[in-house]
Amino acid sequence: MKSIIKGLKALLITVLAYLVQVCVMHYLAIGGVTGSAVFAALGILTVSLGRKYTFCSSCLIGMAMECMLGNVPGLYVIAYPVIAMICAAFFADMSDRQRERRRMINDMRRSRRGEGKGLKRLFNRMTGINRDGDLPAHLRIVLCAGLMDLILNIVLIAYMYLIDVEISMIHVGRALGAVVYTMGLTALIMVPVRYFLGMYPRRAKRRQGGEIY
């Protein structure tokens, strides 16, 4: 039952992200540059729910984009799932079994080289990296969304170059601006969306009699 509810929530987020991207984002352009609500949602789903939900969501978004906005046949329906899965390989949260396997490998490596400590330990504390080498979830979400948008912009610029469009620094600047916009948008919405997905433990409330509910 929980998996069904989680899937329905992911579907709702996917649909809302697509509608916001198509219907709202052009009104929120800054200097002619718009971010990607779609990649913001995919970044949140990637880190919060894992690769399976990311793949399904990216396929749905890719098909919807292809039907409504596709100027290049097959671009969106292929690009969105491929980009999402590439980024998921780096940023998706691991299962408990994968995490335990990685922890064992890291412990073996530390014991062999004697754990060089000092600067590395200080760096991990400053950046929030835990002993397993994982970045904080919120940082991974922002980086994941930004990388997705960056890859798509690189693909689009490469396509423009191949069809003999002269590429200038304006195109590069707009692409980088879109990436920064997407990362900022992701940082703005990720906490409420993750709360909606149930990623934050809720404190049990107590009645006057001491009963928890």
Helices and strands as residue ranges (DSSP letters): H 2-23, G 25-28, H 37-49, H 51-69, H 75-91, H 96-113, H 118-127, H 137-162, H 169-196
